[in-house]
Amino acid sequence: MAIFRQYIAPLLVVLVFIVALVAVSARIFLPADMAAPAPIEGTGVILPATAIDLLTLSK
């Protein structure tokens, strides 16, 4: 158990950090229009899956 605590667990933490860093840093290499946040205007109402099921059953 000591081997896991001393070597494997810290390695997993560092690997997760590196993967997250690469994922966030990848935005630098995206085209300018894809690096921006997604637009939120013009979206419709999002219904939960249960409401959609109820709408299809009522027809």
Gaussian input, Z-matrix of N, CA and C with variables (Angstrom, degrees):
# hf/3-21g

backbone

0 1
 N
 C     1     B1
 C     2     B2     1     A1
 N     3     B3     2     A2     1     D1
 C     4     B4     3     A3     2     D2
 C     5     B5     4     A4     3     D3
 N     6     B6     5     A5     4     D4
 C     7     B7     6     A6     5     D5
 C     8     B8     7     A7     6     D6
 N     9     B9     8     A8     7     D7
 C    10    B10     9     A9     8     D8
 C    11    B11    10    A10     9     D9
 N    12    B12    11    A11    10    D10
 C    13    B13    12    A12    11    D11
 C    14    B14    13    A13    12    D12
 N    15    B15    14    A14    13    D13
 C    16    B16    15    A15    14    D14
 C    17    B17    16    A16    15    D15
 N    18    B18    17    A17    16    D16
 C    19    B19    18    A18    17    D17
 C    20    B20    19    A19    18    D18
 N    21    B21    20    A20    19    D19
 C    22    B22    21    A21    20    D20
 C    23    B23    22    A22    21    D21
 N    24    B24    23    A23    22    D22
 C    25    B25    24    A24    23    D23
 C    26    B26    25    A25    24    D24
 N    27    B27    26    A26    25    D25
 C    28    B28    27    A27    26    D26
 C    29    B29    28    A28    27    D27
 N    30    B30    29    A29    28    D28
 C    31    B31    30    A30    29    D29
 C    32    B32    31    A31    30    D30
 N    33    B33    32    A32    31    D31
 C    34    B34    33    A33    32    D32
 C    35    B35    34    A34    33    D33
 N    36    B36    35    A35    34    D34
 C    37    B37    36    A36    35    D35
 C    38    B38    37    A37    36    D36
 N    39    B39    38    A38    37    D37
 C    40    B40    39    A39    38    D38
 C    41    B41    40    A40    39    D39
 N    42    B42    41    A41    40    D40
 C    43    B43    42    A42    41    D41
 C    44    B44    43    A43    42    D42
 N    45    B45    44    A44    43    D43
 C    46    B46    45    A45    44    D44
 C    47    B47    46    A46    45    D45
 N    48    B48    47    A47    46    D46
 C    49    B49    48    A48    47    D47
 C    50    B50    49    A49    48    D48
 N    51    B51    50    A50    49    D49
 C    52    B52    51    A51    50    D50
 C    53    B53    52    A52    51    D51
 N    54    B54    53    A53    52    D52
 C    55    B55    54    A54    53    D53
 C    56    B56    55    A55    54    D54
 N    57    B57    56    A56    55    D55
 C    58    B58    57    A57    56    D56
 C    59    B59    58    A58    57    D57
 N    60    B60    59    A59    58    D58
 C    61    B61    60    A60    59    D59
 C    62    B62    61    A61    60    D60
 N    63    B63    62    A62    61    D61
 C    64    B64    63    A63    62    D62
 C    65    B65    64    A64    63    D63
 N    66    B66    65    A65    64    D64
 C    67    B67    66    A66    65    D65
 C    68    B68    67    A67    66    D66
 N    69    B69    68    A68    67    D67
 C    70    B70    69    A69    68    D68
 C    71    B71    70    A70    69    D69
 N    72    B72    71    A71    70    D70
 C    73    B73    72    A72    71    D71
 C    74    B74    73    A73    72    D72
 N    75    B75    74    A74    73    D73
 C    76    B76    75    A75    74    D74
 C    77    B77    76    A76    75    D75
 N    78    B78    77    A77    76    D76
 C    79    B79    78    A78    77    D77
 C    80    B80    79    A79    78    D78
 N    81    B81    80    A80    79    D79
 C    82    B82    81    A81    80    D80
 C    83    B83    82    A82    81    D81
 N    84    B84    83    A83    82    D82
 C    85    B85    84    A84    83    D83
 C    86    B86    85    A85    84    D84
 N    87    B87    86    A86    85    D85
 C    88    B88    87    A87    86    D86
 C    89    B89    88    A88    87    D87
 N    90    B90    89    A89    88    D88
 C    91    B91    90    A90    89    D89
 C    92    B92    91    A91    90    D90
 N    93    B93    92    A92    91    D91
 C    94    B94    93    A93    92    D92
 C    95    B95    94    A94    93    D93
 N    96    B96    95    A95    94    D94
 C    97    B97    96    A96    95    D95
 C    98    B98    97    A97    96    D96
 N    99    B99    98    A98    97    D97
 C   100   B100    99    A99    98    D98
 C   101   B101   100   A100    99    D99
 N   102   B102   101   A101   100   D100
 C   103   B103   102   A102   101   D101
 C   104   B104   103   A103   102   D102
 N   105   B105   104   A104   103   D103
 C   106   B106   105   A105   104   D104
 C   107   B107   106   A106   105   D105
 N   108   B108   107   A107   106   D106
 C   109   B109   108   A108   107   D107
 C   110   B110   109   A109   108   D108
 N   111   B111   110   A110   109   D109
 C   112   B112   111   A111   110   D110
 C   113   B113   112   A112   111   D111
 N   114   B114   113   A113   112   D112
 C   115   B115   114   A114   113   D113
 C   116   B116   115   A115   114   D114
 N   117   B117   116   A116   115   D115
 C   118   B118   117   A117   116   D116
 C   119   B119   118   A118   117   D117
 N   120   B120   119   A119   118   D118
 C   121   B121   120   A120   119   D119
 C   122   B122   121   A121   120   D120
 N   123   B123   122   A122   121   D121
 C   124   B124   123   A123   122   D122
 C   125   B125   124   A124   123   D123
 N   126   B126   125   A125   124   D124
 C   127   B127   126   A126   125   D125
 C   128   B128   127   A127   126   D126
 N   129   B129   128   A128   127   D127
 C   130   B130   129   A129   128   D128
 C   131   B131   130   A130   129   D129
 N   132   B132   131   A131   130   D130
 C   133   B133   132   A132   131   D131
 C   134   B134   133   A133   132   D132
 N   135   B135   134   A134   133   D133
 C   136   B136   135   A135   134   D134
 C   137   B137   136   A136   135   D135
 N   138   B138   137   A137   136   D136
 C   139   B139   138   A138   137   D137
 C   140   B140   139   A139   138   D138
 N   141   B141   140   A140   139   D139
 C   142   B142   141   A141   140   D140
 C   143   B143   142   A142   141   D141
 N   144   B144   143   A143   142   D142
 C   145   B145   144   A144   143   D143
 C   146   B146   145   A145   144   D144
 N   147   B147   146   A146   145   D145
 C   148   B148   147   A147   146   D146
 C   149   B149   148   A148   147   D147
 N   150   B150   149   A149   148   D148
 C   151   B151   150   A150   149   D149
 C   152   B152   151   A151   150   D150
 N   153   B153   152   A152   151   D151
 C   154   B154   153   A153   152   D152
 C   155   B155   154   A154   153   D153
 N   156   B156   155   A155   154   D154
 C   157   B157   156   A156   155   D155
 C   158   B158   157   A157   156   D156
 N   159   B159   158   A158   157   D157
 C   160   B160   159   A159   158   D158
 C   161   B161   160   A160   159   D159
 N   162   B162   161   A161   160   D160
 C   163   B163   162   A162   161   D161
 C   164   B164   163   A163   162   D162
 N   165   B165   164   A164   163   D163
 C   166   B166   165   A165   164   D164
 C   167   B167   166   A166   165   D165
 N   168   B168   167   A167   166   D166
 C   169   B169   168   A168   167   D167
 C   170   B170   169   A169   168   D168
 N   171   B171   170   A170   169   D169
 C   172   B172   171   A171   170   D170
 C   173   B173   172   A172   171   D171
 N   174   B174   173   A173   172   D172
 C   175   B175   174   A174   173   D173
 C   176   B176   175   A175   174   D174

   B1=1.4485
   B2=1.5311
   B3=1.3292
   B4=1.4646
   B5=1.5214
   B6=1.3365
   B7=1.4726
   B8=1.5276
   B9=1.3427
   B10=1.4680
   B11=1.5189
   B12=1.3439
   B13=1.4630
   B14=1.5259
   B15=1.3062
   B16=1.4592
   B17=1.5188
   B18=1.3297
   B19=1.4602
   B20=1.5305
   B21=1.3128
   B22=1.4638
   B23=1.5243
   B24=1.3269
   B25=1.4650
   B26=1.5333
   B27=1.3297
   B28=1.4703
   B29=1.5323
   B30=1.3330
   B31=1.4585
   B32=1.5257
   B33=1.3348
   B34=1.4631
   B35=1.5201
   B36=1.3165
   B37=1.4680
   B38=1.5242
   B39=1.3085
   B40=1.4673
   B41=1.5251
   B42=1.3248
   B43=1.4619
   B44=1.5262
   B45=1.3308
   B46=1.4698
   B47=1.5238
   B48=1.3271
   B49=1.4614
   B50=1.5247
   B51=1.3051
   B52=1.4694
   B53=1.5234
   B54=1.3252
   B55=1.4672
   B56=1.5225
   B57=1.3300
   B58=1.4630
   B59=1.5264
   B60=1.3053
   B61=1.4606
   B62=1.5205
   B63=1.3215
   B64=1.4656
   B65=1.5309
   B66=1.3329
   B67=1.4574
   B68=1.5218
   B69=1.3121
   B70=1.4676
   B71=1.5266
   B72=1.3115
   B73=1.4598
   B74=1.5223
   B75=1.3140
   B76=1.4636
   B77=1.5188
   B78=1.3249
   B79=1.4701
   B80=1.5304
   B81=1.3087
   B82=1.4671
   B83=1.5258
   B84=1.3267
   B85=1.4562
   B86=1.5204
   B87=1.3266
   B88=1.4593
   B89=1.5208
   B90=1.3345
   B91=1.4582
   B92=1.5282
   B93=1.3112
   B94=1.4651
   B95=1.5238
   B96=1.3407
   B97=1.4552
   B98=1.5236
   B99=1.3238
   B100=1.4607
   B101=1.5286
   B102=1.3160
   B103=1.4560
   B104=1.5190
   B105=1.3293
   B106=1.4592
   B107=1.5278
   B108=1.3236
   B109=1.4644
   B110=1.5282
   B111=1.2988
   B112=1.4610
   B113=1.5257
   B114=1.3249
   B115=1.4717
   B116=1.5251
   B117=1.3331
   B118=1.4576
   B119=1.5250
   B120=1.3273
   B121=1.4592
   B122=1.5219
   B123=1.2970
   B124=1.4505
   B125=1.5125
   B126=1.3138
   B127=1.4536
   B128=1.5180
   B129=1.3055
   B130=1.4526
   B131=1.5110
   B132=1.2924
   B133=1.4606
   B134=1.5181
   B135=1.3067
   B136=1.4628
   B137=1.5309
   B138=1.3091
   B139=1.4568
   B140=1.5172
   B141=1.3220
   B142=1.4703
   B143=1.5190
   B144=1.3085
   B145=1.4662
   B146=1.5245
   B147=1.3213
   B148=1.4647
   B149=1.5191
   B150=1.3339
   B151=1.4582
   B152=1.5198
   B153=1.3097
   B154=1.4598
   B155=1.5238
   B156=1.3251
   B157=1.4639
   B158=1.5217
   B159=1.3258
   B160=1.4582
   B161=1.5314
   B162=1.3335
   B163=1.4676
   B164=1.5125
   B165=1.3215
   B166=1.4646
   B167=1.5223
   B168=1.3190
   B169=1.4607
   B170=1.5329
   B171=1.3326
   B172=1.4567
   B173=1.5300
   B174=1.3066
   B175=1.4722
   B176=1.4927
   A1=111.29
   A2=116.17
   A3=120.11
   A4=110.76
   A5=117.14
   A6=120.27
   A7=109.94
   A8=115.97
   A9=119.72
   A10=110.60
   A11=117.10
   A12=121.13
   A13=112.53
   A14=117.66
   A15=120.25
   A16=113.53
   A17=117.85
   A18=119.75
   A19=113.87
   A20=117.27
   A21=120.18
   A22=111.65
   A23=118.53
   A24=121.26
   A25=112.17
   A26=119.78
   A27=118.88
   A28=112.71
   A29=116.64
   A30=119.76
   A31=110.79
   A32=117.07
   A33=120.36
   A34=111.51
   A35=117.67
   A36=121.23
   A37=110.43
   A38=116.98
   A39=120.92
   A40=110.68
   A41=118.44
   A42=121.26
   A43=111.79
   A44=117.16
   A45=120.28
   A46=110.01
   A47=117.20
   A48=120.82
   A49=111.32
   A50=117.93
   A51=121.45
   A52=110.68
   A53=117.72
   A54=120.54
   A55=110.12
   A56=117.75
   A57=120.81
   A58=110.90
   A59=117.71
   A60=121.78
   A61=111.16
   A62=117.34
   A63=121.22
   A64=110.34
   A65=117.20
   A66=120.38
   A67=111.75
   A68=116.99
   A69=120.31
   A70=110.10
   A71=117.63
   A72=121.12
   A73=112.52
   A74=118.36
   A75=121.10
   A76=111.95
   A77=117.73
   A78=120.40
   A79=111.60
   A80=117.74
   A81=120.89
   A82=110.31
   A83=117.09
   A84=121.43
   A85=113.22
   A86=118.13
   A87=121.10
   A88=110.09
   A89=118.19
   A90=119.45
   A91=110.34
   A92=116.83
   A93=121.71
   A94=112.47
   A95=117.94
   A96=118.56
   A97=112.31
   A98=118.62
   A99=120.59
   A100=111.64
   A101=118.22
   A102=121.31
   A103=111.72
   A104=117.56
   A105=121.20
   A106=110.02
   A107=116.76
   A108=118.82
   A109=111.26
   A110=116.65
   A111=121.38
   A112=109.91
   A113=117.43
   A114=119.09
   A115=110.61
   A116=116.14
   A117=119.61
   A118=112.24
   A119=119.06
   A120=119.70
   A121=109.99
   A122=115.62
   A123=120.89
   A124=114.04
   A125=117.37
   A126=119.02
   A127=109.45
   A128=115.75
   A129=120.73
   A130=111.58
   A131=115.65
   A132=120.85
   A133=108.39
   A134=115.69
   A135=120.46
   A136=107.55
   A137=114.89
   A138=120.14
   A139=109.70
   A140=117.38
   A141=118.23
   A142=110.36
   A143=116.19
   A144=121.12
   A145=111.44
   A146=118.24
   A147=120.13
   A148=110.75
   A149=117.84
   A150=120.45
   A151=110.06
   A152=117.91
   A153=120.87
   A154=109.62
   A155=116.96
   A156=120.52
   A157=110.98
   A158=116.46
   A159=119.70
   A160=111.00
   A161=116.45
   A162=119.57
   A163=111.19
   A164=117.75
   A165=119.54
   A166=111.43
   A167=117.55
   A168=120.18
   A169=112.28
   A170=116.34
   A171=119.00
   A172=112.50
   A173=118.64
   A174=121.52
   A175=112.12
   D1=-30.17
   D2=-179.78
   D3=-66.80
   D4=-34.18
   D5=178.83
   D6=-63.20
   D7=-40.82
   D8=178.67
   D9=-62.73
   D10=-45.55
   D11=-177.84
   D12=-68.79
   D13=-33.03
   D14=-175.25
   D15=-88.88
   D16=-31.87
   D17=-172.16
   D18=-120.11
   D19=-48.84
   D20=-171.28
   D21=-76.38
   D22=-47.46
   D23=-179.04
   D24=-60.99
   D25=-47.91
   D26=177.10
   D27=-62.34
   D28=-35.72
   D29=177.83
   D30=-64.07
   D31=-41.81
   D32=177.65
   D33=-63.80
   D34=-39.90
   D35=178.25
   D36=-63.12
   D37=-44.66
   D38=179.33
   D39=-65.28
   D40=-40.18
   D41=178.78
   D42=-64.25
   D43=-41.50
   D44=177.25
   D45=-63.45
   D46=-42.10
   D47=177.87
   D48=-61.57
   D49=-42.88
   D50=-179.53
   D51=-66.20
   D52=-41.43
   D53=178.36
   D54=-63.29
   D55=-42.42
   D56=178.24
   D57=-65.19
   D58=-40.03
   D59=179.00
   D60=-63.90
   D61=-42.24
   D62=178.40
   D63=-65.47
   D64=-41.79
   D65=-179.57
   D66=-63.76
   D67=-40.61
   D68=179.71
   D69=-73.36
   D70=-38.40
   D71=-178.29
   D72=-73.15
   D73=-18.09
   D74=-179.41
   D75=-64.14
   D76=-20.25
   D77=179.28
   D78=-63.73
   D79=-22.77
   D80=179.35
   D81=-62.72
   D82=-35.18
   D83=-173.70
   D84=-92.27
   D85=-1.00
   D86=177.89
   D87=-78.86
   D88=154.14
   D89=172.13
   D90=-59.49
   D91=155.86
   D92=-173.54
   D93=-57.73
   D94=-38.54
   D95=-177.33
   D96=-74.34
   D97=-20.82
   D98=178.64
   D99=-90.50
   D100=-19.99
   D101=-178.74
   D102=-79.12
   D103=-17.75
   D104=179.95
   D105=-75.30
   D106=156.99
   D107=175.22
   D108=-63.41
   D109=153.67
   D110=-179.67
   D111=-67.29
   D112=141.01
   D113=177.95
   D114=-69.38
   D115=147.25
   D116=-179.47
   D117=-111.99
   D118=-13.04
   D119=179.65
   D120=-78.29
   D121=151.45
   D122=177.86
   D123=83.04
   D124=12.63
   D125=178.51
   D126=-90.11
   D127=150.71
   D128=178.88
   D129=-87.14
   D130=-175.19
   D131=178.43
   D132=-79.11
   D133=132.59
   D134=179.47
   D135=-97.93
   D136=119.24
   D137=179.39
   D138=-96.54
   D139=143.33
   D140=174.41
   D141=-67.33
   D142=160.38
   D143=-176.28
   D144=-60.54
   D145=-32.19
   D146=179.96
   D147=-67.41
   D148=-36.08
   D149=179.05
   D150=-68.66
   D151=-36.22
   D152=178.63
   D153=-67.20
   D154=-40.19
   D155=177.58
   D156=-63.24
   D157=-40.26
   D158=179.99
   D159=-67.30
   D160=-36.29
   D161=179.16
   D162=-67.47
   D163=-38.57
   D164=-179.04
   D165=-75.07
   D166=-28.43
   D167=179.58
   D168=-76.30
   D169=-26.86
   D170=-176.37
   D171=-77.51
   D172=-10.96
   D173=-178.76
   D174=-84.91

